[in-house]
């Protein structure tokens, strides 16, 4: 796999602005979660990631929805009471294949230089997430 993030164009769910993944993950360690509201394992891990986003302010958490509309994503987040920052749409589900994802959820870990240092397929548990966050912060 490539350590460089692919130049997939994403759309911010709240503002509609578009950026590429390298622009979204620039200048700060980042956790990029590929998910969909129809994916039960994605729904299971979302509260853990939402809590980590609130707690780990030195790491950017990016939630890239795969293939759903802004209305569907916003309805899901509201229904579940998830106040996430950094929710992006990948309407053509291009990012997953570009990073070699086998399915959802897939979580990618980028260092502050924007290089992918790890990836996890399936539901992350709290211990696995903490270990990867520790690794991201290593100089």
C-alpha positions in Angstrom: 0.0 0.0 0.0 1.0 3.6 -0.5 2.0 5.7 2.5 0.8 8.8 0.7 -2.9 9.5 1.0 -4.7 9.3 -2.4 -6.1 12.5 -4.0 -9.7 11.5 -3.6 -12.1 14.5 -3.6 -14.4 14.6 -0.5 -17.3 16.9 0.3 -17.8 18.3 3.8 -21.3 17.3 5.0 -21.9 20.6 6.9 -20.6 23.2 4.4 -20.4 21.4 1.0 -16.8 22.5 0.4 -14.6 20.0 -1.3 -11.0 19.0 -0.4 -8.7 16.1 -1.2 -7.7 13.6 1.5 -4.1 15.0 1.6 -5.6 18.5 2.3 -7.9 17.1 5.0 -5.2 15.2 6.9 -2.4 17.9 6.5 -0.3 19.2 9.4 -1.6 17.0 12.3 -1.8 13.3 13.1 -5.1 12.0 11.7 -7.5 9.1 12.2 -9.6 8.6 9.0 -12.6 6.3 9.4 -14.4 4.9 6.4 -18.0 4.1 7.3 -21.7 4.0 6.3 -24.9 4.2 8.3 -26.1 0.8 7.0 -22.9 -0.9 8.3 -23.6 -2.4 11.7 -20.0 -2.7 12.8 -19.5 1.0 11.8 -22.4 2.0 14.0 -21.0 -0.1 16.8 -17.6 1.7 16.8 -18.9 5.2 16.2 -19.4 6.1 19.9 -15.8 5.1 20.7 -14.5 7.3 17.9 -16.8 10.2 18.8 -15.5 10.1 22.4 -11.9 9.9 21.3 -12.5 12.9 19.0 -13.7 15.0 22.0 -10.8 13.7 24.2 -7.8 13.7 21.8 -7.7 17.3 20.6 -4.2 17.0 19.2 -5.3 14.3 16.6 -7.7 15.1 13.7 -10.6 12.6 13.4 -12.0 12.4 9.9 -15.2 10.4 9.2 -15.6 9.6 5.5 -19.0 8.3 4.7 -19.0 5.8 1.8 -21.7 6.4 -0.8 -24.5 8.0 1.1 -26.2 11.4 0.7 -25.6 14.4 3.0 -29.2 14.1 4.1 -28.9 10.4 5.0 -25.6 11.1 6.9 -27.1 14.1 8.8 -30.3 12.2 9.7 -28.2 9.2 11.0 -25.9 11.4 13.2 -28.9 13.4 14.6 -30.8 10.2 15.3 -27.8 8.7 17.2 -26.9 11.9 19.0 -23.4 12.0 17.5 -22.0 15.5 17.4 -19.0 14.7 15.1 -16.6 17.2 13.6 -14.9 16.4 10.3 -17.6 14.4 8.6 -17.0 14.1 4.8 -18.9 12.5 2.0 -17.3 10.2 -0.6 -20.4 9.9 -2.8 -18.7 7.5 -5.3 -17.0 5.4 -2.6 -13.7 5.9 -4.3 -11.5 6.1 -1.1 -12.0 2.5 0.0 -10.6 0.9 -3.2 -7.9 3.6 -3.4 -6.5 2.7 0.0 -7.0 -1.1 -0.4 -9.9 -1.4 2.0 -11.6 -4.8 2.1 -14.8 -3.4 3.5 -16.3 -1.3 6.3 -15.3 0.0 8.7 -11.8 0.7 7.8 -9.7 3.1 9.9 -6.5 4.7 8.6 -3.9 6.4 10.7 -1.7 9.2 9.3 1.2 10.9 11.0 1.7 14.7 11.1 3.5 14.6 7.8 0.5 13.0 6.1 2.0 9.6 5.7 -0.1 6.5 6.4 1.4 4.6 9.3 -1.3 2.0 10.0 -4.7 0.7 9.0 -7.3 -1.4 10.7 -10.2 -3.3 9.1 -13.2 -4.0 11.3 -14.4 -2.6 14.6 -11.7 -0.9 16.7 -11.8 -1.4 20.5 -10.6 1.2 23.0 -7.3 -0.6 23.7 -6.4 -0.9 20.0 -7.3 2.8 19.4 -5.2 4.0 22.3 -2.2 2.0 21.1 -2.5 3.4 17.6 -2.9 7.0 19.0 0.3 6.5 21.1 2.1 5.3 17.9 0.9 8.4 16.0 2.4 10.7 18.5 5.8 9.2 18.4 8.3 11.6 16.8 
